[in-house]
Amino acid sequence: MIKVSVIIPTFNRGYILAEAIQSVLDQTYPHFELIIIDDGSTDGTMAVVAGFQDARIRFAQHPKNAGVAAARNTGLAVAQGDLICFLDSDDLYKPEKLQVQVRFMDEHPEVGGVFSVLEWIRGARHVQSMLSGYPAFCRLLQKIRSGDEMIFPQHELYVCFLEEMPVKLDATMLRRDSVQNARPFQPSWQSGEDWEFLLRFARTNGLGYVDHALAMVRTMPDSTLGRHKAKDAQSLLERFILEKVQLQDDWKALEAIRRGIANHARELGSCCLDDGERGRAFRAYWRGFVHSNDPKLLTRCAGAVLPRRARQLAKRLRIRKGRA
């Protein structure tokens, strides 16, 4: 039988980790190992893991916190499965997640991985599918849809990833040899490392898709993304500028990555303004404009250096213009 390695990196999530572990142990597909990497936790994480008596669980610890990318790399280094899955310690698998994706991978040896729909939960808000918020992906999906399961053209999905990232690691299953060929996660990245990794992965690997929600993402107050939002945007902006250099005469990809660069520049600039760093916001918008030619970023450059009251007035005028 095909063996799956499920990797859970965790840091001070003892209060919720047991739910993630149980969602893996409840899988209808039994041939897996669950690798839990404690990334230097100072809470009761070890005791939570020790409370589960299941021979499929493997546990490793970092002596101090090294970040989620390093924790995933540690899991990959010891994984013994033919297929690799990831689960964040505050998220959950549906019971059929592994079974559905193992079957797909077995039927389609030509792909390097498969992903599915994700449900999103934040407090009382529950969204059945996160994919509706990704317009480029929805256009691509509409173009190739042939049922509930399909394989994306490798280059077209890669181009989509240059603009937006509709895939979350919780929803994926990847071949171990394909992951190894794509190189590890970037350990210096505190957040956004999943986008950076999947972008590299999609550059050389085809991906399948199952149009069913097989995992649930829960946004918690202590989420990594929330704590490192500006750093995330900065790293992605730098990474995409480097990626653009490699595209050369691929005009479709260049158009997509210019939109992606503009998005990351806007995100970084907004984070800087929230922190009162107007000069840094100006530089983010200007750099984004240089590499994307998006004229709207010039307007944001001007807004970044205007006094606060003038910015608020300009924002109200934009809102009124949009309603007109």
N, C-alpha and C positions, 0 to 999 in steps of 0.2 A: 504493500500500500504506500501511497505517496505521503511522506511526512512533511508537516508544516512546522516552522518555528515562528512563534508569536513573541514579539519583543515589546515589553512594557518598560520604558524609562520612567523613573519617578523621583521626586524630590519633595520631601515634607508634605506628602499627600496621604499620610496614614489615615486621615479622617474619611477618605473616600476611596482609597485604593482597593479595598475588599470588593467593592461593587464591580470594578473593572476586572479583577481576577475571576470573580464568579461568572461574569458574562463569557469568559473564555472557557472555563470549566464546563459550562452548560452547553457547549457546542454539540450539535448533532453529529459532527464529524470528529471521531475520537483520536485520530492519529496525529497528534501534535505534541510539541514541547512548549512550555510557557517559560520564557526567560525574563526574569524581573531584575532590572538593574537599578539598585538604590544609589542614586547619585549624591552621596554624602549627606543623607538626611539626618536631622537632629531630633526628630520626633519618634513616634512609635512604629515606624515603617517595618522594621525587622520583626516585631512582635505580630503585626498584621499578617505578614507572609507566613510566619511560623504557625499561625493558626489554621492554615490549610494543609491537610494531610493528603497530598496527591503526588504520586511519583513522577508525574509529568512536569512538575514545577522545578525550575532551576533558579538559583538566586546568586547574585554577585553584587559586590559593593565597591564604590569608589571611596577612598579614604577622605576625600573632600569634594565639594561640588565642582564639577567640570563642565556642566552644561548638557542640554538635551542631545546635541549632536554627538558629543563624546560618549554619552550613555548608549545611544543607538549603535555607535561603532563598536563598543564593547560587546553588545548583544550579538552583532553580526560576526564578531571574531570567534564566538563560541557556538554559534548556531550550527545545528547538524541537519536541519531540514532541507529538502529540495526546494521548498517554497518559503518565502519570507513574508510575514505580516507584522504590522506595527499597531500598537494601541496606546494612546496617551492615558495616563493614570486616572484622569477624570472622565473618560469617555467609555462607551459600552459597545459591545458587539450584539447584534441580533443572533439568536440561537443557530440559524442556518447559514451564517456568514461564511464559514470555512467550507462547508459542504458545497454550496453553490459555486464558489470561486475555484475550488479544487476541480470540480467537474469541468468548468469552463477551461481551465488551464490544461487539463488532460485532453480535451477535445481540440484544443488550438495550440499545438506545440510551436507554431510560428511566432507567437507573441511573447514579449518579455514580461508581461504582467497584465492584470485586469483591475478595474476599479468599478465602484458602484455609487449609487445615490447615498447621500448622508442626510439624516435628520438632524435638526439643530434645536437645542433647548437652552434657553436663557431665562431663568426664573420661571414665570408663568407663561412665557412665550414659547410656542412649539411650532416650528416650521417643518413641514413634511419633506421638503427637498431644498437643499442649499443651491442647487444648480440653476434655479430660476434667476439668481442674481448675477449670472455670468453670460452676458449677451453674445459674445463671440462664440462661446462654446454652444449655446443654444442654436445659433445659426448653423454651426457645423453639424450638430446632432440632427437638426431638421433635414439637412442636405443628404446625410448618409443613412438615416434611420431605415431599418429593414425588419423591425420587430423589437423585442425587449432585450436582445443580446446582439452585439455587433462588434466589429473590429474597425478601429479608426485607421485611415491612411496615416502612416507614420509622420510624414512631413507636415500634413495639414494639422495634426494635433500638436506637433512641435511649434508650429506657427501660432496656434492658439495660446500655447503656454507663454509665448513671448509677450502677449498682451494681458493675459489674466490666467490665474491658476484655479481651475474648477475642481481639481483633484486634491483630496486630503489623504494623508498617509493611512489614517484609520480605515479608509474605504478600499485600500489596495491589497493586492497579493502579487508578489514579484518573484521571478525565478532567482535563486541564489547566485547562479553564475552570471546572470545579467547585472545584478546588483554589484557584484565584485568587479565586473568590467567597467561599470560606471564610476568607480572609485567611491570612497567613503563620504559620509557627511562632513561638512566643513566644521571642525571643532571650535573655531573662533567665532562662529555665528551663535548668538544667544537666542535668536528667533529668525524666522524666515528660511531656516536651513532646509525645510522640506521643499519649498518652492525651488531653491537653488539646486537641490539634488534631483528633483523630478524633471527639471529643465534639462539637466545633463543626461538623465536616463532616457528621456523622450527623443533626444538628438539621434540616438542609434537603436532604439527599441520601439517596436509597435506595441500598442496597448488595446486590450479589449474592454468592453463596457457592458455591465449588467444593469438594466434600468429598474432596479429594486433597491429600496433602502435596506442596507445590511449592517449599518452601524449608526450610532448616535453620538453627536458632538455636544458636549455641555460646556457652556462658557461660564467659568467660575471667577470670583473676584480676584483670585491669585494666579490667573492664567499668565503664562509666559508672554504671550502676544501683547497683553495689556501693559505689562511692565516694561517691555522693550520695543514699543511701537516706533519711536523715532529711530532707534538703532536698526530696527528691521528695515524701515524705509531707506535709510542711508546705505545699508549693505546691498539691498536689492538695486538701488539706483546705480551704485558702482558696478555691480555684477552685470547689469543689463547694458551699460555703456561698453564694457569689455566684450560682451556677447555681440554687440552691434558691429564691432570691428571685424569679426570673423565671418559675417554674412556676405560681404562683398557684393556680388551682383544678384543676390536673391531678393528681388524687389518686393515680393509679397511678404517675405519675412521682415524686410526692412521697414515696410509700412506698419506691420504689427508691432515691432519692437519700439518704433518711435512713439506709438500710442502707449506702450507699456512704460517707457521712460518718462513720458509726460505724467502718467498716473503716479509713479513713484515720486517724482519731483513734487507734485501737488501734495501728496501725503506727507512727505518730509517737511515741506514748507509749512503746512498747517500745524504739524507737531511743534515746529520751532516757534511759530507765532503763539501757540498755546503756552509755551514756556517763556514767552517774552523775548525771544532771541530774533529780533527783526532782521539784523544783518545776516544771520545764518539762513533765515528764511529767504531773503533776497538772493543769496548765493545758490540756494537749492533751486529756486524758480529759474534763475538765469542759466544755470548749468543744464537744467531740463530743457529749456528753450534751445540752447546751442545744439543739443543732441537729438531734439525731436522736431524742431521748427514749428512747435505749437504756439500760435500767436497769443492764445489765452494766457500763457505763462508770462508774457510781457506785461499784461494787465496786472497779474499777481505780483510781479516785480515792483511795479509802481505802488501797489497797495501795501507792500511790505514796508516801504519807507515812508508812507504817509502817516501823519498823526492818527491816533486811535479813533478820534471822532470822525475824521475824514474817511477812514476805512469803513466805519459803521454806516456812514451816509452812502458811500459807494455800494456797500452790500445791499442796503435797502433799495437803492435805485435799480440794481441788477434784478432783485426779486420782483419789483414792480414791472420792469421791462419784460420779465419772463411770464408774468400773468397777463400782460397786455395782448 
